[in-house]
């Protein structure tokens, strides 16, 4: 038990230190981490992400807490929370104390200039990854959504129409209106009940 | 005198905790949605931090690792009352969302085995993809400053998606590339100027 808690703490501490760009990078990194260390299944992680996205507060912290709860109950919640919160808090305090000036230096800005686009690429990858693993995009023969409208060319799966529509609609609602994610996720759940 | 100082300090910490607790309750949508609320509460109502300093704090909080709302809380809490202040701020800010996550998790584990939940989740998975794409766009708006940035982003995507490289070296390589490109540019510009 203790070793699980320690492992969770260290995993999130590591993710936390590299989570430039906030929540969704942490999720991408978590997915990567789970490829090598299968503490939970990808489908379970996506359920946690959905719940994290519905709740108030930062998605990174919410997912950490959700994952901790799933794996080890309340002690797991505590160790994941501390793991995700402590390292970046220390960095913030150090910056607040000593490096506020350093942040404005051209070298720091140049570093961030190259680093931030990488986080965008990583986030895009995690979106593609979820779509592929769930049979929405380029599904493997075993992973095709049975009750969907699947488009394929020469036997190669391209995408599943209903899911793509849900992706586009939820993206547009987020981008063009002020609808809160909680309603988008609930709406998508209802849409899922109706069309699948 | 000593006791009076201590009660004053405890009151301040409680004030920080409850201010951020209140912000945490309304922070649906995460970091970016929360910034204007933080600004209003912290700079205008409580006057803990000067208004002009807030933009700088947001910029720093956003470019350090970690969620921007969380980093801002820690930063403000620390400026107002040191390390205890930052702990009060972070605890207050996150308590509401942690409570909501845990109740949803507990509720979900009761219904998860029903076939209805399975088909609801077939609708939710793509919505999560939409959510993540939107997050990428939002960060992209500030991160992708020019064509070079777009190229770095594409290379990073290929590195992690096709070459399956681990993230941390790719992130650091991006930073190093940014540093190198800026250096080369400034050398080039100074030569041209001569």
Interface residues (C-beta under 8 A of the other chain):
Chain A: X16 X17 X18 X19 X20 X21 X22 X23 X24 X27 X28 X29 X32 X43 X46 X47 X48 X49 X50 X51 X52 X53 X54 X55 X56 X57 X58 X59 X60 X61 X62 X65 X66 X69 X70 X77 X81 X84 X85 X87 X88 X89 X91 X92 X93 X95 X96 X97 X100 X103 X106 X107 X109 X110 X111 X112 X113 X114 X115 X116 X117 X118 X119 X120 X121 X122 X123 X124 X125 X126 X127 X128 X129 X130 X131 X134 X136 X145 X163 X164 X166 X167 X168 X169 X170 X171 X174 X175 X180 X181 X182 X184 X185 X187 X188 X189 X190 X191 X192 X193 X195 X196
Chain B: X24 X25 X26 X27 X28 X29 X30 X31 X56 X59 X60 X61 X62 X63 X64 X65 X66 X67 X68 X69 X70 X71 X74 X75 X78 X79 X83 X86 X90 X93 X94 X96 X97 X98 X100 X101 X102 X104 X105 X108 X112 X116 X119 X120 X121 X122 X123 X124 X125 X126 X127 X128 X129 X130 X131 X132 X133 X134 X135 X136 X137 X139 X140 X142 X143 X144 X145 X149 X150 X152 X153 X154 X155 X156 X157 X159 X160 X161 X166 X167 X168 X170 X171 X172 X173 X174 X175 X176 X177 X178 X179 X180 X181 X182 X183
